[in-house]
């Protein structure tokens, strides 16, 4: 009898503790993307269209919308940024919108602990407000989607799309300020060959003082007994940009020989193409 009682208690406990697990109708999503040196994070839910007409019907035109489902849709920046001309401090912001047929109003809101829209809207909590063009899509987007796209060293776009509608807006990150501070501080200390190399390549790519870039790349190469072919490649590009074509060709040939020894066909071709281009100048 005690044995049967224990079985009964066990089954009863199991029935009480067991829970039915089902998928959420609006699944949650998190996205992390580095833009330049700034980390951007998105957190949002993804409701499905389910053959419904979304904008102008389920989501009315001309009214504030939570921009997603469930808890606040948020965007976080690890550094101060500029969003469509609005200076925005590092931090996390809720994304609210007012959809309309041709243009949306977009808000970045500093309070993010709301479930949907705030009970009381406070304009002092609006960190940024701007308009974005609404575009009609040819393809159907079933789930509400946010995407960071067109990523450059100093900017990117956030795209919002659902059903047949898409809009995007640009944010700029302080990459150049951060890199310049890093270069200044590092080169004042005890810089390595890699530090000089990185500074030189950055100056070349950002169209800064090319003669300073040449000085730094020469310093980097002189600090090394062995000169890697990939570093020689960048040195040749800097020399070419500085107008020293003959020297650039010689360095590119050295880079190509190193690439051949390493079996790197990409660098072989890049050097061959550059040598051909520079030889015809």
N, C-alpha and C positions, 0 to 999 in steps of 0.2 A: 504494500500500500504506500509506504514511504517513497519507494522507487517511482510509482506512478504519479505521486504528488509532485516530486521533483521535476518530472517530465512536463507536467501541466504548468508548473511555475515557469519553467524555461520557455515553453511555447508562448505563454502569456506575456513574458518579458520581451520576447522577440517581436511579438505583434505590436506591443506598445512602442518599441524603439525603431521599428522599421518605418521608412518614409518613402513615399513615391517620388522619384526624381524625374523631372521632365525638362526639355530644353526651353530656354527663355524665348518668347516671341521676338524680342529685339536683342540680338546677341551683342555682347560688349566687345570693344576693340581698343587696342592700345598701339600707337605708332611712335617710334623714336627715330629721329633723323638729325644728323649733324650737318649744319650748314655753315661752311667756313670753320669757325672754332666754337660755334654756338649750338647747343643741344636744344632741339625743339621736340616737344612731346604732345601727342594728341590722345585724348581719352574720350570715347563716345560710344553710344549704342547705335545699332544698325537696324532700324525697322525695315520691313519689307513692304513693297507696293501692293502685292497680292491682287493685281488686276484692278486696283482702285485708282481713280484720278486723284493725284496728290495736290498739286499747287493750283489754288483757285477753288478747291473743293475741300478735301480732307484738311489741308493747310490753307486757311483763307488768305486772300490777298489783303494787304493793308493793315494786318494785325501782327503784333509781336509774336514770334515763334521761338520755342526752346531750341530749335535747330538740332533735331534728333529725337531721342526718346529717353524716358527714365531720368536719371540724374543728369546734371549739367554736362553738356558737351564742352570740353575744356581744351585750351592750348596753353603750353608752358614754354617760356623762354629762359635759358640760363643766363642771358645777358640782356642789357638794354637794347631795344630794337626800334626800328621805325616801320610802322604799318600804314601803308597808303598815306604817307606824310604825317602821321601821328606818332609822336615820341611815346614809346611804351616801355615802362620799367621792367626789369627782369621779374618774373613771377608767373602765376597761373591765372588764367582768365576764362570765364564762361563766354561762349559764343552765342549771342542772340541775334536774330534777324527779323526784318519785316519784309517778307516776300511780296513782290509785285510782278506783273507780267513781263516788264522789260528791265526793271532795275530793282535791286534789293538794297535795303539799308542794313548794314552790319554793325554790331556793337561788340566790343570786348569789355566785359563787365568784371570788376575786381572781386566781387563776392561769388563764390562758386559752390556754396553749400545748399543751394536750392534744389528741389526736386521739380524740374521744369522752370517756369518763370517765377521771379520773386513775387511774394505776396504784395510788397510795396516797392515800386520801381524808384530808385534813387539816382538822379542824374550825376551826383557827385561820385558814384561808383563806376561811371562810364569812363574807361581808360582810353577808348578810341571809338569814333563813329565815322563811317564813310559809306559811300555808295559803290555798288559793283554791278556791272552789266549781267543780265540773265540771258543765257544763250540756249537755244533749242537744240537738243541732241537728236541725231538720227537713230542712234542705238538706245535701247531701253536699259536703264540701270535699276535692277530690282531692289537692291539694298542701299539705303542711305549711305553715302561714302564720303570720306575726307581723304585727301591725298596731297602730300607735299611733292611738288614737281618743279621742273625748270630750275634745278639746283645749281647755283653758281657759287663762287667763293665768297661773295658778299650779299647774296640775296636768294630768294626762292619764292614760290607761289603756293598758297593753300587753295586747293580746288574742292568745291562742294558740289556734289552731284546726286541726283535722285530722279527716278522715273525718266522724264525727257528734258530735264533742266540741269544746266551746269553754270556755275559762276566761279570766279577765282579772284584773289587779291594778292598783292605783293608785299612781302616784308623784307627789310634790309637789316643785315647784321653787322656789328662793328669789327669785322675781320681786320681791316687795314690798321685801325687804331691798336688793336691787340697785338698784331704782328710787329708793328713798328716799335711798340713798347718792349716787346720781347727781344727784338734785334738790338735795340739800344742797351738794354740791361745786360744781355748776354755778352755782347762784344766788349763791354766795359770790364768784364770779369776775366775769366780764363777760357776763352772760346776754343772749341775743337775744330778740326778740319770740317766736320759735318756742319757745325754752326755757321762757318763762313760760307760753305756750299749752299746751305738752305737760304741764307740771307741773299746771296748772289742770285740764285734762281728766282726768288720772290721778286727782287728788284727788276729782273728781266721780264718776268711774266706780267708785272703790274705797270710796265712802262715807266719805271722810276729812273734814277740816275744810272745810266748804263755803264759809265766809266767807273762808278763806285762798285757796280756789280762785277766788272772786269777785275778790279783790284781784289775784291773778296774771293772770286773764283781762283785767281792766281795764287792767293795766299793758301787757300784750301788745298790746291794741287801740290804746292811746294812743301806742305806739311806731311806729305805721304811719299813713302818710297815707291809703292806700287800705285799706279793711277788707274782706277777702275774704268772700264769702257763707258759705263753709263754716266760717270762724272765727266769724262772727256767729251761726251756728247753734248752735255749742257755747256761746257766751256766753249765748244766750237760755236754753239748758237749765240752765246754772249758776244764772242769776238765778231761774228757776222753782224749782229745788231749794232755793234760799236763801229762798223764800217771797216773792220780789219779782215777783209775777205780772204786774202792769201794765207794769213795765219789760221783762219777758221778752217780752210781746206786741209791744211797740214794736220791740225788737231783732229778733224773728222776722220782722216785716213788712219790716224793712230787709234781712234775709237773703233773704227771698223775692223782693224786687225785684232784688237782685243775681243770684239764681238765674235769674230770668226773662231778664235781659240776657245771661246766659251760656248760656241754653237748656238748663239742667239741670232736667229734669222731676222727678227724684227729690227734689231739695231743695225744689222748689216744693211738692210734695205733703206732704213731712215738715213744712214750716213751716205749711202750711194746716191740717194735722191738729192741730198743737200749738196754733195760735192758737184753733182751734175748742174744743179741750179746755180751754185756760186761760181762755177767755172765759166758759165755763159754770161756773167755780168761784165 
